[in-house]
Amino acid sequence: MRFAFIKCHGSGNDFPLIDARAISLDDAQWATVARALADREGPVGGDGLLLLTAGDDAHPFGMRMFNSDGSEAETCLNGLRCTARLGFEVTGLDAAQIRLKTSDAHAERAEEIAPGVESITTRAGPVATDPASVGLKVDAERVVDMTVEGLPSERRFTALAIPNPHLIAFVEAVDEAELVALGDWCEAGPALVPGRINVSFVALRDDGLFVRTYERGVGLTDSCGSAMAASTFAAGLTGRVAFGREITVHNRGGLVRARADAPDAGGMVSITGNATFLYDASIDVDPATGATSEFVQHNRREDEADAWDAVARS
Ligand SMILES: N[C@@H](CCC[C@H](N)C(=O)O)C(=O)O
């Protein structure tokens, strides 16, 4: 089956993005396509697969996101900016409430965060802190800046869902080997967190935060939008950054601007960042086996790639 796609990224979190509004495949077939296209050893590569999907009475369009291991996530906020941009291009809208797997989120076109950088603001939430929503099997009303019995780490964690699950530890300096070891442990789906979880180590910066994430179903990524949103909310909950303050959240792939509202002000998180389209291409993928053909690039969007590189280098 031939798929046209756009290779895109939000803050270095990169994905093939397919307009799937008129494509009918079942979940297992999409999972196979996701594994084939996101395979870093394969012809395209990415942190997962994004689908622009049909809307319903309340939403002009939707998004589905499959991690590179083929699992489907509840959301992907870096991916949502890219999918929203495509949705806006095909519908002519500039703002929309977008249907997600189990929830929805708002997106709108934003002022460019840097010259030549297509930018989108998303607003997601409300953030949930009860362990049942996070999928954490602990005997506590919530986990906020505390050690978690059964986790192979002495660090203090905050657990949140937006609505995908996140475990966040504030650290002096990010130790990648420690993050990967903990992320790998969670990927095995232990009794403490059977549905697995995204794990982030977060350091305070003068202008905000630096977030490094081991993503569920992916591994270490250059950035994770929902982790940056969850980290901003966790910084508010733990008194490290005032709720309502706009901060810069840095990551390995670049940065976004973020603001978390306090729980009694709605508990939503806004993120403004890039939605960069790198190239347009097409490829054959067998949805049963994942076998791929050579892919063909139809159009490289060098200007957009260069505009983002200037931000990432700064
Ligand atoms: N990269 C994403 C999150 C993707 C899903 C995540 N790995 C999960 O399984 O929850 C983002 O930008 O939010």
The ligand as an ORCA input file, in Angstrom:
! r2SCAN-3c Opt
* xyz 0 1
  N       6.631     12.467     22.043
  C       5.364     12.653     22.585
  C       4.782     11.616     23.438
  C       4.607     10.315     22.664
  C       3.850      9.290     23.427
  C       4.595      8.739     24.584
  N       5.776      8.031     24.216
  C       3.642      7.807     25.352
  O       3.627      6.593     25.097
  O       2.895      8.318     26.183
  C       5.055     14.063     23.000
  O       5.620     14.969     22.374
  O       4.198     14.294     23.849
*
